[in-house]
């Protein structure tokens, strides 16, 4: 063998040894990179759980918002005319007072009777319209005083009824559906004082 061939063979051996060493080190690096890191799956699972939790919270919040919007819409439809309803109660009261003050025995009996009947019909129709729109009178007389729907204007001494009973209604109260439109202004009974207590 000549020297050139021998050198070539040695060079080839060296190159192949270097290549093998390089391949071995690359394989070791690959193995290091492909081995699972125990921390990564836990972090990913925690992140996934966090995202699921956020999603559930957002869904619940959206559902609550939808329900609240629906309730506000219904309330708006039911109670949107509350201001008008309050304003119409005063003319209704005046009609009631007019009916109460008219005497059926007047000089012009027939004319007066026709007027009285006309006012009563208007009053009845007005009350029907109010009731049709969810506005109802609060029945107060002879009921136990309830500060939620009654406004006490005076106390009246009485032994005939239990103390705290409504014995006089000064102004009728009204409810619109389940909301108070106007409280009943009432006189409430209280126990009579003995003469000895008065002194």
KEBAPA-381965 format. One record per atom (N, C-alpha, C): residue in three letters; atom name; x, y, z. Coordinates in Angstrom, 2 decimals, decimal comma. Example, Ala and Ser with C-alpha at 12.3 -4.5 7.8 and 13.67 -1.06 7.14 Angstrom:
<rs>
> ala  N  13,19  -5,69  7,80 $
> ala  CA  12,30  -4,50  7,80 $
> ala  C  13,20  -3,30  7,80 $
> ser  N  12,85  -2,25  7,08 $
> ser  CA  13,67  -1,06  7,14 $
> ser  C  12,90  0,03  7,87 $
</rs>
This chain:
<rs>
> unk  N  0,84  -1,18  0,00 $
> unk  CA  0,00  0,00  0,00 $
> unk  C  0,87  1,22  0,00 $
> unk  N  0,42  2,08  -0,73 $
> unk  CA  1,22  3,28  -0,76 $
> unk  C  0,77  4,23  0,32 $
> unk  N  1,55  5,26  0,48 $
> unk  CA  1,32  6,18  1,57 $
> unk  C  0,03  6,95  1,40 $
> unk  N  -0,28  7,28  0,21 $
> unk  CA  -1,49  8,08  -0,07 $
> unk  C  -2,73  7,30  0,32 $
> unk  N  -2,76  6,07  -0,04 $
> unk  CA  -3,91  5,24  0,26 $
> unk  C  -4,03  5,03  1,76 $
> unk  N  -2,88  4,86  2,39 $
> unk  CA  -2,88  4,66  3,82 $
> unk  C  -3,42  5,91  4,52 $
> unk  N  -3,01  7,06  4,09 $
> unk  CA  -3,47  8,34  4,67 $
> unk  C  -4,98  8,53  4,45 $
> unk  N  -5,41  8,15  3,29 $
> unk  CA  -6,84  8,27  2,99 $
> unk  C  -7,66  7,39  3,92 $
> unk  N  -7,17  6,18  4,15 $
> unk  CA  -7,88  5,26  5,02 $
> unk  C  -7,93  5,80  6,45 $
> unk  N  -6,80  6,34  6,88 $
> unk  CA  -6,76  6,89  8,23 $
> unk  C  -7,70  8,09  8,36 $
> unk  N  -7,71  8,91  7,34 $
> unk  CA  -8,61  10,09  7,33 $
> unk  C  -10,08  9,64  7,37 $
> unk  N  -10,35  8,60  6,62 $
> unk  CA  -11,72  8,08  6,60 $
> unk  C  -12,11  7,54  7,97 $
> unk  N  -11,19  6,85  8,61 $
> unk  CA  -11,46  6,31  9,94 $
> unk  C  -11,73  7,43  10,93 $
> unk  N  -10,87  8,44  10,87 $
> unk  CA  -11,03  9,57  11,78 $
> unk  C  -12,36  10,28  11,54 $
> unk  N  -12,67  10,50  10,28 $
> unk  CA  -13,94  11,18  9,93 $
> unk  C  -15,14  10,35  10,38 $
> unk  N  -15,04  9,05  10,17 $
> unk  CA  -16,17  8,21  10,58 $
> unk  C  -16,30  8,16  12,10 $
> unk  N  -15,17  8,16  12,81 $
> unk  CA  -15,22  8,19  14,28 $
> unk  C  -15,84  9,50  14,77 $
> unk  N  -15,44  10,60  14,16 $
> unk  CA  -16,00  11,90  14,54 $
> unk  C  -17,50  11,94  14,25 $
> unk  N  -17,88  11,40  13,11 $
> unk  CA  -19,30  11,38  12,74 $
> unk  C  -20,09  10,53  13,72 $
> unk  N  -19,51  9,39  14,09 $
> unk  CA  -20,19  8,53  15,06 $
> unk  C  -20,34  9,22  16,41 $
> unk  N  -19,26  9,88  16,84 $
> unk  CA  -19,33  10,61  18,11 $
> unk  C  -20,38  11,71  18,05 $
> unk  N  -20,40  12,41  16,94 $
> unk  CA  -21,37  13,50  16,75 $
> unk  C  -22,79  12,95  16,77 $
> unk  N  -23,01  11,84  16,07 $
> unk  CA  -24,34  11,21  16,03 $
> unk  C  -24,76  10,76  17,43 $
> unk  N  -23,80  10,21  18,18 $
> unk  CA  -24,12  9,78  19,55 $
> unk  C  -24,52  10,96  20,42 $
> unk  N  -23,78  12,04  20,30 $
> unk  CA  -24,13  13,22  21,12 $
> unk  C  -25,48  13,81  20,69 $
> unk  N  -25,79  13,79  19,39 $
> unk  CA  -27,10  14,26  18,91 $
> unk  C  -28,22  13,40  19,46 $
> unk  N  -27,99  12,07  19,47 $
> unk  CA  -29,00  11,16  20,00 $
> unk  C  -29,25  11,42  21,49 $
> unk  N  -28,17  11,67  22,21 $
> unk  CA  -28,31  11,96  23,64 $
> unk  C  -29,12  13,23  23,85 $
> unk  N  -28,85  14,25  23,04 $
> unk  CA  -29,60  15,52  23,14 $
> unk  C  -31,07  15,31  22,80 $
> unk  N  -31,31  14,49  21,77 $
> unk  CA  -32,70  14,21  21,39 $
> unk  C  -33,42  13,52  22,52 $
> unk  N  -32,77  12,56  23,15 $
> unk  CA  -33,37  11,84  24,26 $
> unk  C  -33,67  12,77  25,42 $
> unk  N  -32,77  13,70  25,65 $
> unk  CA  -33,01  14,67  26,73 $
> unk  C  -34,25  15,50  26,43 $
> unk  N  -34,40  15,92  25,18 $
> unk  CA  -35,53  16,77  24,79 $
> unk  C  -36,85  16,01  24,75 $
> unk  N  -36,79  14,73  24,42 $
> unk  CA  -38,04  13,98  24,30 $
> unk  C  -38,50  13,38  25,61 $
> unk  N  -37,64  13,35  26,61 $
> unk  CA  -38,08  12,84  27,90 $
> unk  C  -39,10  13,81  28,48 $
> unk  N  -40,25  13,31  28,96 $
> unk  CA  -41,28  14,21  29,47 $
> unk  C  -40,83  14,92  30,73 $
> unk  N  -41,15  16,19  30,76 $
> unk  CA  -40,86  16,99  31,95 $
> unk  C  -42,06  16,84  32,88 $
> unk  N  -41,84  16,40  34,07 $
> unk  CA  -42,94  16,13  35,00 $
> unk  C  -43,70  17,39  35,38 $
> unk  N  -43,09  18,55  35,32 $
> unk  CA  -43,76  19,81  35,69 $
> unk  C  -44,72  20,29  34,61 $
> unk  N  -44,38  20,05  33,35 $
> unk  CA  -45,20  20,56  32,25 $
> unk  C  -46,63  20,04  32,25 $
> unk  N  -46,88  18,74  32,40 $
> unk  CA  -48,27  18,26  32,39 $
> unk  C  -49,10  18,87  33,53 $
> unk  N  -48,52  19,02  34,69 $
> unk  CA  -49,25  19,63  35,81 $
> unk  C  -49,61  21,07  35,50 $
> unk  N  -48,66  21,79  34,93 $
> unk  CA  -48,93  23,18  34,57 $
> unk  C  -50,03  23,27  33,53 $
> unk  N  -49,96  22,39  32,54 $
> unk  CA  -50,98  22,38  31,49 $
> unk  C  -52,35  22,03  32,06 $
> unk  N  -52,38  21,04  32,94 $
> unk  CA  -53,65  20,66  33,56 $
> unk  C  -54,22  21,79  34,40 $
> unk  N  -53,35  22,47  35,13 $
> unk  CA  -53,80  23,60  35,94 $
> unk  C  -54,33  24,72  35,06 $
> unk  N  -53,63  24,99  33,98 $
> unk  CA  -54,07  26,04  33,04 $
> unk  C  -55,42  25,66  32,42 $
> unk  N  -55,56  24,39  32,05 $
> unk  CA  -56,81  23,91  31,48 $
> unk  C  -57,95  24,03  32,49 $
> unk  N  -57,69  23,66  33,72 $
> unk  CA  -58,70  23,76  34,78 $
> unk  C  -59,09  25,22  35,02 $
> unk  N  -58,10  26,08  35,00 $
> unk  CA  -58,35  27,52  35,18 $
> unk  C  -59,24  28,06  34,06 $
> unk  N  -58,94  27,67  32,83 $
> unk  CA  -59,74  28,12  31,68 $
> unk  C  -61,16  27,57  31,75 $
> unk  N  -61,30  26,32  32,18 $
> unk  CA  -62,65  25,74  32,34 $
> unk  C  -63,45  26,51  33,39 $
> unk  N  -62,79  26,82  34,51 $
> unk  CA  -63,44  27,57  35,59 $
> unk  C  -63,88  28,95  35,10 $
> unk  N  -63,00  29,64  34,37 $
> unk  CA  -63,36  30,96  33,84 $
> unk  C  -64,54  30,86  32,88 $
> unk  N  -64,54  29,83  32,05 $
> unk  CA  -65,63  29,63  31,09 $
> unk  C  -66,96  29,42  31,83 $
> unk  N  -66,94  28,58  32,88 $
> unk  CA  -68,16  28,32  33,65 $
> unk  C  -68,66  29,60  34,33 $
> unk  N  -67,73  30,38  34,86 $
> unk  CA  -68,12  31,65  35,50 $
> unk  C  -68,75  32,60  34,49 $
> unk  N  -68,15  32,69  33,31 $
> unk  CA  -68,70  33,57  32,27 $
> unk  C  -70,09  33,10  31,83 $
> unk  N  -70,25  31,79  31,69 $
> unk  CA  -71,57  31,26  31,31 $
> unk  C  -72,61  31,57  32,38 $
> unk  N  -72,24  31,41  33,65 $
> unk  CA  -73,17  31,71  34,75 $
> unk  C  -73,50  33,20  34,77 $
> unk  N  -72,50  34,03  34,56 $
> unk  CA  -72,73  35,47  34,55 $
> unk  C  -73,65  35,88  33,40 $
> unk  N  -73,45  35,26  32,24 $
> unk  CA  -74,31  35,55  31,09 $
> unk  C  -75,75  35,12  31,37 $
> unk  N  -75,92  33,98  32,01 $
> unk  CA  -77,27  33,49  32,34 $
> unk  C  -77,94  34,42  33,34 $
> unk  N  -77,19  34,88  34,35 $
> unk  CA  -77,75  35,83  35,33 $
> unk  C  -78,14  37,14  34,65 $
> unk  N  -77,32  37,61  33,74 $
> unk  CA  -77,61  38,84  33,01 $
> unk  C  -78,87  38,68  32,17 $
> unk  N  -79,00  37,52  31,52 $
> unk  CA  -80,19  37,26  30,70 $
> unk  C  -81,45  37,26  31,56 $
> unk  N  -81,38  36,60  32,73 $
> unk  CA  -82,54  36,55  33,63 $
> unk  C  -82,89  37,94  34,15 $
> unk  N  -81,86  38,72  34,52 $
> unk  CA  -82,11  40,06  35,04 $
> unk  C  -82,73  40,95  33,96 $
> unk  N  -82,24  40,83  32,72 $
> unk  CA  -82,80  41,61  31,62 $
> unk  C  -84,25  41,23  31,36 $
> unk  N  -84,53  39,94  31,43 $
> unk  CA  -85,91  39,46  31,22 $
> unk  C  -86,83  40,01  32,30 $
> unk  N  -86,38  40,00  33,57 $
> unk  CA  -87,19  40,51  34,67 $
> unk  C  -87,42  42,01  34,52 $
> unk  N  -86,37  42,75  34,13 $
> unk  CA  -86,51  44,19  33,93 $
> unk  C  -87,49  44,50  32,81 $
> unk  N  -87,46  43,69  31,77 $
> unk  CA  -88,38  43,87  30,64 $
> unk  C  -89,83  43,65  31,10 $
> unk  N  -90,05  42,59  31,87 $
> unk  CA  -91,40  42,30  32,38 $
> unk  C  -91,86  43,40  33,32 $
> unk  N  -90,97  43,83  34,24 $
> unk  CA  -91,32  44,91  35,17 $
> unk  C  -91,62  46,20  34,42 $
> unk  N  -90,87  46,47  33,37 $
> unk  CA  -91,10  47,67  32,58 $
> unk  C  -92,48  47,64  31,94 $
> unk  N  -92,87  46,49  31,45 $
> unk  CA  -94,21  46,37  30,86 $
> unk  C  -95,31  46,48  31,91 $
> unk  N  -95,08  45,86  33,07 $
> unk  CA  -96,11  45,85  34,11 $
> unk  C  -96,23  47,18  34,84 $
> unk  N  -95,08  47,82  35,11 $
> unk  CA  -95,10  49,00  35,97 $
> unk  C  -94,71  50,28  35,23 $
> unk  N  -94,63  50,24  33,92 $
> unk  CA  -94,24  51,41  33,15 $
> unk  C  -95,21  52,57  33,27 $
> unk  N  -96,46  52,28  33,54 $
> unk  CA  -97,47  53,34  33,63 $
> unk  C  -97,77  53,73  35,07 $
> unk  N  -96,84  53,50  35,97 $
> unk  CA  -97,07  53,78  37,38 $
> unk  C  -97,31  55,27  37,63 $
> unk  N  -96,56  56,13  36,96 $
> unk  CA  -96,75  57,58  37,12 $
> unk  C  -98,15  58,00  36,70 $
> unk  N  -98,59  57,49  35,55 $
> unk  CA  -99,94  57,80  35,08 $
> unk  C  -100,98  57,29  36,08 $
> unk  N  -100,76  56,10  36,58 $
> unk  CA  -101,71  55,52  37,53 $
> unk  C  -101,83  56,38  38,79 $
> unk  N  -100,70  56,88  39,30 $
> unk  CA  -100,75  57,76  40,48 $
> unk  C  -101,53  59,03  40,16 $
> unk  N  -101,31  59,59  38,98 $
> unk  CA  -101,98  60,84  38,61 $
> unk  C  -103,49  60,66  38,45 $
> unk  N  -103,92  59,50  37,99 $
> unk  CA  -105,35  59,29  37,74 $
> unk  C  -106,13  59,04  39,03 $
> unk  N  -105,43  58,72  40,12 $
> unk  CA  -106,12  58,43  41,38 $
> unk  C  -106,81  59,67  41,95 $
> unk  N  -106,23  60,83  41,78 $
> unk  CA  -106,83  62,05  42,33 $
> unk  C  -108,19  62,37  41,69 $
> unk  N  -108,31  62,36  40,35 $
> unk  CA  -109,65  62,56  39,78 $
> unk  C  -110,65  61,47  40,21 $
> unk  N  -110,15  60,27  40,38 $
> unk  CA  -111,00  59,17  40,84 $
> unk  C  -111,54  59,48  42,24 $
> unk  N  -110,66  59,99  43,11 $
> unk  CA  -111,09  60,37  44,46 $
> unk  C  -112,13  61,49  44,41 $
> unk  N  -111,91  62,47  43,54 $
> unk  CA  -112,86  63,58  43,42 $
> unk  C  -114,23  63,10  42,95 $
> unk  N  -114,25  62,15  42,04 $
> unk  CA  -115,54  61,58  41,61 $
> unk  C  -116,23  60,89  42,78 $
> unk  N  -115,48  60,17  43,57 $
> unk  CA  -116,06  59,50  44,74 $
> unk  C  -116,65  60,52  45,71 $
> unk  N  -115,93  61,61  45,94 $
> unk  CA  -116,42  62,65  46,84 $
> unk  C  -117,67  63,31  46,27 $
> unk  N  -117,68  63,53  44,96 $
> unk  CA  -118,85  64,16  44,33 $
> unk  C  -120,08  63,27  44,51 $
> unk  N  -119,91  61,98  44,32 $
> unk  CA  -121,03  61,05  44,49 $
> unk  C  -121,51  61,07  45,93 $
> unk  N  -120,58  61,09  46,88 $
> unk  CA  -120,95  61,08  48,30 $
> unk  C  -121,66  62,36  48,71 $
> unk  N  -121,31  63,48  48,09 $
> unk  CA  -121,89  64,76  48,52 $
> unk  C  -123,23  65,08  47,86 $
> unk  N  -123,55  64,41  46,76 $
> unk  CA  -124,82  64,71  46,07 $
> unk  C  -126,00  64,16  46,87 $
> unk  N  -126,97  64,98  46,99 $
> unk  CA  -128,18  64,57  47,69 $
> unk  C  -129,18  64,06  46,67 $
> unk  N  -129,79  62,93  46,98 $
> unk  CA  -130,78  62,38  46,06 $
> unk  C  -132,11  63,11  46,17 $
> unk  N  -132,31  63,86  47,24 $
> unk  CA  -133,57  64,60  47,40 $
> unk  C  -133,28  66,06  47,14 $
> unk  N  -133,33  66,43  45,90 $
> unk  CA  -133,05  67,80  45,47 $
> unk  C  -134,33  68,39  44,89 $
> unk  N  -134,33  69,69  44,70 $
> unk  CA  -135,51  70,34  44,11 $
> unk  C  -135,75  69,82  42,70 $
> unk  N  -134,73  69,78  41,92 $
> unk  CA  -134,86  69,28  40,55 $
> unk  C  -134,49  67,80  40,55 $
> unk  N  -135,34  67,03  41,18 $
> unk  CA  -135,06  65,63  41,47 $
> unk  C  -134,64  64,84  40,22 $
> unk  N  -135,37  64,94  39,13 $
> unk  CA  -135,07  64,15  37,93 $
> unk  C  -133,73  64,54  37,31 $
> unk  N  -133,49  65,86  37,21 $
> unk  CA  -132,22  66,32  36,63 $
> unk  C  -131,05  65,91  37,52 $
> unk  N  -131,23  66,08  38,81 $
> unk  CA  -130,17  65,71  39,75 $
> unk  C  -129,90  64,21  39,70 $
> unk  N  -130,96  63,44  39,62 $
> unk  CA  -130,81  61,98  39,60 $
> unk  C  -130,05  61,54  38,35 $
> unk  N  -130,34  62,16  37,22 $
> unk  CA  -129,62  61,83  35,99 $
> unk  C  -128,13  62,17  36,11 $
> unk  N  -127,83  63,33  36,72 $
> unk  CA  -126,45  63,73  36,93 $
> unk  C  -125,74  62,75  37,86 $
> unk  N  -126,41  62,39  38,94 $
> unk  CA  -125,84  61,44  39,91 $
> unk  C  -125,55  60,10  39,23 $
> unk  N  -126,51  59,61  38,46 $
> unk  CA  -126,33  58,34  37,76 $
> unk  C  -125,18  58,41  36,76 $
> unk  N  -125,07  59,53  36,05 $
> unk  CA  -123,97  59,72  35,09 $
> unk  C  -122,61  59,70  35,77 $
> unk  N  -122,51  60,41  36,90 $
> unk  CA  -121,24  60,45  37,65 $
> unk  C  -120,90  59,05  38,17 $
> unk  N  -121,90  58,34  38,66 $
> unk  CA  -121,66  56,97  39,16 $
> unk  C  -121,17  56,05  38,03 $
> unk  N  -121,75  56,21  36,86 $
> unk  CA  -121,34  55,37  35,73 $
> unk  C  -119,89  55,66  35,33 $
> unk  N  -119,53  56,96  35,30 $
> unk  CA  -118,15  57,34  34,97 $
> unk  C  -117,19  56,77  36,02 $
> unk  N  -117,58  56,90  37,28 $
> unk  CA  -116,74  56,38  38,37 $
> unk  C  -116,57  54,87  38,25 $
> unk  N  -117,65  54,17  37,99 $
> unk  CA  -117,59  52,71  37,87 $
> unk  C  -116,72  52,29  36,69 $
> unk  N  -116,85  52,99  35,58 $
> unk  CA  -116,04  52,68  34,41 $
> unk  C  -114,55  52,93  34,69 $
> unk  N  -114,28  54,03  35,36 $
> unk  CA  -112,90  54,36  35,72 $
> unk  C  -112,31  53,27  36,63 $
> unk  N  -113,07  52,82  37,60 $
> unk  CA  -112,60  51,77  38,50 $
> unk  C  -112,37  50,45  37,74 $
> unk  N  -113,22  50,16  36,77 $
> unk  CA  -113,06  48,95  35,96 $
> unk  C  -111,77  49,02  35,14 $
> unk  N  -111,51  50,19  34,54 $
> unk  CA  -110,29  50,37  33,75 $
> unk  C  -109,05  50,22  34,64 $
> unk  N  -109,10  50,80  35,83 $
> unk  CA  -107,98  50,68  36,75 $
> unk  C  -107,72  49,22  37,10 $
> unk  N  -108,78  48,50  37,43 $
> unk  CA  -108,64  47,10  37,81 $
> unk  C  -108,13  46,25  36,65 $
> unk  N  -108,60  46,57  35,45 $
> unk  CA  -108,15  45,85  34,25 $
> unk  C  -106,64  46,02  34,04 $
> unk  N  -106,10  47,14  34,49 $
> unk  CA  -104,67  47,42  34,34 $
> unk  C  -103,87  47,08  35,60 $
> unk  N  -104,44  46,26  36,45 $
> unk  CA  -103,71  45,76  37,62 $
> unk  C  -103,73  46,67  38,83 $
> unk  N  -104,59  47,68  38,83 $
> unk  CA  -104,66  48,62  39,96 $
> unk  C  -105,90  48,27  40,78 $
> unk  N  -105,66  47,93  42,05 $
> unk  CA  -106,77  47,51  42,91 $
> unk  C  -106,78  48,32  44,19 $
> unk  N  -108,00  48,51  44,71 $
> unk  CA  -108,17  49,21  45,99 $
> unk  C  -107,63  48,34  47,11 $
> unk  N  -107,09  49,00  48,11 $
> unk  CA  -106,68  48,30  49,33 $
> unk  C  -107,86  48,35  50,29 $
> unk  N  -108,35  47,20  50,66 $
> unk  CA  -109,44  47,14  51,63 $
> unk  C  -108,84  47,37  53,01 $
> unk  N  -109,19  48,47  53,65 $
> unk  CA  -108,54  48,84  54,90 $
> unk  C  -109,45  48,75  56,12 $
> unk  N  -110,72  49,14  55,97 $
> unk  CA  -111,63  49,19  57,13 $
> unk  C  -111,75  47,83  57,81 $
> unk  N  -111,70  47,87  59,14 $
> unk  CA  -111,83  46,70  60,00 $
> unk  C  -110,70  45,68  59,81 $
> unk  N  -109,63  46,08  59,18 $
> unk  CA  -108,45  45,22  59,03 $
> unk  C  -107,40  45,64  60,05 $
> unk  N  -106,50  44,74  60,37 $
> unk  CA  -105,39  45,04  61,26 $
> unk  C  -104,46  46,04  60,55 $
> unk  N  -103,99  47,05  61,28 $
> unk  CA  -103,11  48,05  60,69 $
> unk  C  -101,82  47,39  60,20 $
> unk  N  -101,46  47,68  58,95 $
> unk  CA  -100,24  47,15  58,34 $
> unk  C  -99,45  48,33  57,78 $
> unk  N  -98,30  48,62  58,40 $
> unk  CA  -97,52  49,80  57,99 $
> unk  C  -97,02  49,71  56,56 $
> unk  N  -97,07  48,54  55,94 $
> unk  CA  -96,64  48,38  54,55 $
> unk  C  -97,65  48,96  53,56 $
> unk  N  -98,93  48,98  53,95 $
> unk  CA  -99,96  49,46  53,02 $
> unk  C  -100,84  50,56  53,61 $
> unk  N  -100,70  50,82  54,91 $
> unk  CA  -101,51  51,86  55,57 $
> unk  C  -100,61  52,97  56,09 $
> unk  N  -101,17  54,17  56,12 $
> unk  CA  -100,48  55,30  56,74 $
> unk  C  -101,41  55,84  57,82 $
> unk  N  -100,99  55,70  59,07 $
> unk  CA  -101,83  56,13  60,20 $
> unk  C  -101,82  57,66  60,28 $
> unk  N  -103,01  58,24  60,23 $
> unk  CA  -103,15  59,69  60,31 $
> unk  C  -103,62  60,13  61,69 $
> unk  N  -104,29  59,22  62,39 $
> unk  CA  -104,80  59,55  63,73 $
> unk  C  -105,09  58,26  64,50 $
> unk  N  -105,20  58,41  65,81 $
> unk  CA  -105,61  57,30  66,66 $
> unk  C  -106,97  57,64  67,25 $
> unk  N  -107,84  56,65  67,26 $
> unk  CA  -109,20  56,85  67,76 $
> unk  C  -109,42  55,87  68,91 $
> unk  N  -109,80  56,42  70,07 $
> unk  CA  -110,04  55,56  71,23 $
> unk  C  -111,32  54,76  71,02 $
> unk  N  -111,23  53,47  71,32 $
> unk  CA  -112,39  52,60  71,13 $
> unk  C  -112,21  51,32  71,95 $
> unk  N  -113,33  50,91  72,59 $
> unk  CA  -113,35  49,63  73,29 $
> unk  C  -114,06  48,57  72,44 $
> unk  N  -114,68  49,01  71,35 $
> unk  CA  -115,47  48,10  70,52 $
> unk  C  -114,60  47,19  69,65 $
> unk  N  -113,43  47,65  69,28 $
> unk  CA  -112,54  46,84  68,43 $
> unk  C  -111,18  46,70  69,10 $
> unk  N  -110,44  45,74  68,63 $
> unk  CA  -109,10  45,49  69,17 $
> unk  C  -108,17  46,65  68,81 $
> unk  N  -107,29  47,06  69,71 $
> unk  CA  -106,34  48,13  69,39 $
> unk  C  -105,50  47,77  68,17 $
> unk  N  -105,23  48,76  67,32 $
> unk  CA  -104,45  48,53  66,10 $
> unk  C  -105,30  48,16  64,91 $
> unk  N  -106,64  48,31  65,04 $
> unk  CA  -107,55  48,01  63,94 $
> unk  C  -107,88  49,30  63,21 $
> unk  N  -107,97  49,24  61,88 $
> unk  CA  -108,34  50,42  61,09 $
> unk  C  -109,84  50,64  61,27 $
> unk  N  -110,21  51,82  61,81 $
> unk  CA  -111,62  52,13  62,05 $
> unk  C  -112,13  53,25  61,15 $
> unk  N  -111,23  53,95  60,48 $
> unk  CA  -111,65  55,03  59,59 $
> unk  C  -110,67  55,12  58,42 $
> unk  N  -111,22  55,32  57,22 $
> unk  CA  -110,38  55,47  56,04 $
> unk  C  -110,56  56,89  55,50 $
> unk  N  -109,48  57,67  55,56 $
> unk  CA  -109,54  59,05  55,09 $
> unk  C  -109,29  59,14  53,59 $
> unk  N  -108,42  58,29  53,08 $
> unk  CA  -108,14  58,24  51,64 $
> unk  C  -107,84  56,80  51,27 $
> unk  N  -108,46  56,34  50,19 $
> unk  CA  -108,29  54,96  49,75 $
> unk  C  -106,87  54,75  49,22 $
> unk  N  -106,31  53,60  49,55 $
> unk  CA  -104,99  53,23  49,03 $
> unk  C  -105,14  52,27  47,86 $
> unk  N  -104,10  52,18  47,03 $
> unk  CA  -104,15  51,33  45,84 $
> unk  C  -102,85  50,56  45,67 $
> unk  N  -102,97  49,37  45,10 $
> unk  CA  -101,82  48,53  44,73 $
> unk  C  -101,82  48,40  43,21 $
> unk  N  -100,63  48,38  42,62 $
> unk  CA  -100,50  48,07  41,19 $
> unk  C  -99,76  46,75  41,12 $
> unk  N  -100,47  45,71  40,75 $
> unk  CA  -99,99  44,33  40,82 $
> unk  C  -99,57  44,08  42,27 $
> unk  N  -98,28  43,81  42,53 $
> unk  CA  -97,89  43,58  43,93 $
> unk  C  -97,17  44,76  44,53 $
> unk  N  -97,12  45,88  43,82 $
> unk  CA  -96,43  47,08  44,35 $
> unk  C  -97,44  48,09  44,88 $
> unk  N  -97,02  48,77  45,94 $
> unk  CA  -97,85  49,80  46,54 $
> unk  C  -97,83  51,04  45,65 $
> unk  N  -99,02  51,48  45,24 $
> unk  CA  -99,15  52,69  44,44 $
> unk  C  -99,35  53,89  45,34 $
> unk  N  -100,24  53,70  46,32 $
> unk  CA  -100,50  54,76  47,31 $
> unk  C  -101,04  54,09  48,56 $
> unk  N  -100,50  54,45  49,75 $
> unk  CA  -101,01  53,82  50,98 $
> unk  C  -102,38  54,38  51,36 $
> unk  N  -103,14  53,58  52,07 $
> unk  CA  -104,42  54,05  52,60 $
> unk  C  -104,14  54,95  53,80 $
> unk  N  -104,75  56,13  53,82 $
> unk  CA  -104,62  57,02  54,97 $
> unk  C  -105,76  56,69  55,92 $
> unk  N  -105,40  56,27  57,12 $
> unk  CA  -106,40  55,67  58,01 $
> unk  C  -106,32  56,21  59,43 $
> unk  N  -107,44  55,98  60,14 $
> unk  CA  -107,50  56,19  61,58 $
> unk  C  -107,45  54,84  62,24 $
> unk  N  -106,61  54,70  63,27 $
> unk  CA  -106,38  53,41  63,91 $
> unk  C  -106,91  53,45  65,34 $
> unk  N  -107,55  52,36  65,75 $
> unk  CA  -108,11  52,30  67,11 $
> unk  C  -107,01  52,12  68,14 $
> unk  N  -107,29  52,70  69,30 $
> unk  CA  -106,41  52,46  70,45 $
> unk  C  -107,30  52,26  71,67 $
> unk  N  -106,76  51,66  72,68 $
> unk  CA  -107,52  51,36  73,89 $
> unk  C  -107,89  52,66  74,60 $
> unk  N  -109,14  52,73  75,09 $
> unk  CA  -109,58  53,92  75,83 $
> unk  C  -108,82  54,00  77,13 $
> unk  N  -108,48  55,22  77,49 $
> unk  CA  -107,80  55,41  78,77 $
> unk  C  -108,84  55,52  79,87 $
> unk  N  -108,55  54,93  81,01 $
> unk  CA  -109,43  55,07  82,18 $
> unk  C  -109,31  56,48  82,72 $
> unk  N  -110,31  56,89  83,49 $
> unk  CA  -110,27  58,24  84,07 $
> unk  C  -109,07  58,39  84,99 $
> unk  N  -108,71  57,32  85,68 $
> unk  CA  -107,57  57,39  86,60 $
> unk  C  -106,25  57,56  85,82 $
> unk  N  -106,15  56,96  84,63 $
> unk  CA  -104,96  57,10  83,80 $
> unk  C  -104,86  58,50  83,23 $
> unk  N  -106,02  59,12  82,95 $
> unk  CA  -106,04  60,46  82,36 $
> unk  C  -105,54  61,50  83,36 $
> unk  N  -105,79  61,25  84,64 $
> unk  CA  -105,39  62,22  85,67 $
> unk  C  -103,97  62,02  85,98 $
</rs>
